[in-house]
Structure formats: C-alpha cells, structure tokens
Amino acid sequence: MLPLHCIQLSMYLIIYNFDLSTQSDYYGRVWIEDGDNDYIYHSEHILVHKKERGQSKQLEVTIPIREPLPSQYFVRVVSDRWVGCDKLFW
C-alpha cells in the first residue's frame, strides 16, 4: 500500500494459487472492503483461463481514503460459479 496523497491510497495486489481442478475457466470477483464500516472501496471481475492456472494475477487499484480511517482493509476473492468458494486476505 502506498498513499498517493491525503485522499487516495494505491494498492498492488498479487492473487495466486489458481490451480483449479475443474476443466473450465475461473470467473470471479475481487473486492476491497473495510470491516469497520462495511464499505466496499473497489470491485472488479477477474477471469483466469485454463492456460493461466498456477500463475498469479496482478492488479493495481486506487481507493479513496474515508473518515474515520478503518483499522484494516480486507481483500476478498469470490467465485461467480461456486457457492461458498471465497478467500479473505487482510
């Protein structure tokens, strides 16, 4: 994380371990949230093709800084096709 100035924060995310056992592509969503206010700062869809399995996915996002400052930011990766298939990072 890198503060750009007093109202924006830049994050560089590396999402890894897309070694899936299914034969199809992976469709999912990545979002950045704060646990204190239940606010979603950023959300985007991701697509991992079969040939990209085992490789990392790199994202660079810029989010606004809101008052009051949250104690932590959470990054959540959720599958669009599989119920209960999600991962939470902090």
C-alpha positions as CSV (number, residue, x, y, z in Angstrom):
1,M,0.0,0.0,0.0
2,L,1.2,3.4,-0.9
3,P,-0.6,6.7,0.0
4,L,-0.8,8.9,-3.1
5,H,-2.0,11.9,-1.1
6,C,-4.4,12.5,1.8
7,I,-7.5,11.2,0.0
8,Q,-6.2,8.3,-2.1
9,L,-4.4,5.0,-1.5
10,S,-2.8,2.8,-4.1
11,M,-2.6,-1.0,-3.7
12,Y,-0.8,-3.5,-5.7
13,L,-2.4,-7.0,-5.3
14,I,-0.9,-10.3,-6.3
15,I,-3.5,-13.1,-6.3
16,Y,-2.0,-16.5,-6.6
17,N,-2.8,-20.2,-6.4
18,F,-5.3,-20.5,-9.3
19,D,-4.6,-24.3,-9.5
20,L,-8.2,-25.4,-10.0
21,S,-9.3,-28.9,-10.6
22,T,-12.2,-28.0,-12.9
23,Q,-11.9,-28.1,-16.7
24,S,-13.3,-24.7,-17.3
25,D,-12.1,-21.1,-16.8
26,Y,-12.4,-19.4,-13.5
27,Y,-14.8,-16.5,-13.2
28,G,-14.8,-14.4,-10.1
29,R,-14.8,-11.1,-8.4
30,V,-12.2,-9.3,-6.3
31,W,-13.2,-6.5,-3.9
32,I,-11.6,-4.4,-1.2
33,E,-13.7,-3.7,1.8
34,D,-13.3,-2.4,5.3
35,G,-14.5,-4.4,8.2
36,D,-15.5,-1.5,10.4
37,N,-18.0,0.3,8.2
38,D,-18.9,-2.5,5.8
39,Y,-18.0,-0.2,2.9
40,I,-16.7,-1.7,-0.5
41,Y,-13.9,0.5,-1.8
42,H,-13.2,-1.3,-5.1
43,S,-14.7,-4.2,-7.0
44,E,-13.8,-5.8,-10.3
45,H,-14.4,-9.1,-12.2
46,I,-11.5,-11.4,-12.9
47,L,-11.2,-14.2,-15.5
48,V,-8.5,-16.9,-15.3
49,H,-8.2,-19.0,-18.4
50,K,-7.3,-22.7,-18.3
51,K,-3.8,-21.9,-19.6
52,E,-3.2,-19.4,-16.8
53,R,-3.6,-22.0,-14.0
54,G,-0.9,-21.9,-11.4
55,Q,0.1,-18.4,-12.4
56,S,-0.5,-15.2,-10.3
57,K,-2.9,-12.4,-11.3
58,Q,-1.7,-8.9,-10.6
59,L,-4.0,-5.9,-10.0
60,E,-3.2,-2.3,-9.2
61,V,-6.1,-0.4,-7.7
62,T,-6.5,3.1,-6.2
63,I,-9.1,3.5,-3.5
64,P,-10.4,6.6,-1.6
65,I,-9.5,7.2,2.0
66,R,-12.6,7.7,4.1
67,E,-13.0,9.2,7.5
68,P,-13.0,7.6,10.0
69,L,-9.9,5.6,8.9
70,P,-10.6,1.8,9.1
71,S,-8.3,-0.3,11.2
72,Q,-7.8,-2.8,8.3
73,Y,-8.6,-3.3,4.7
74,F,-9.9,-6.7,3.6
75,V,-9.4,-8.2,0.1
76,R,-11.9,-10.8,-0.8
77,V,-11.8,-13.1,-3.8
78,V,-15.2,-14.8,-4.6
79,S,-16.1,-17.3,-7.3
80,D,-19.1,-16.4,-9.5
81,R,-19.9,-20.0,-10.2
82,W,-19.2,-21.9,-7.0
83,V,-21.2,-21.2,-3.8
84,G,-19.0,-20.8,-0.8
85,C,-15.8,-20.6,-2.7
86,D,-14.1,-17.5,-1.4
87,K,-10.9,-16.3,0.2
88,L,-10.3,-13.4,2.5
89,F,-7.0,-11.6,2.9
90,W,-6.1,-8.9,5.4
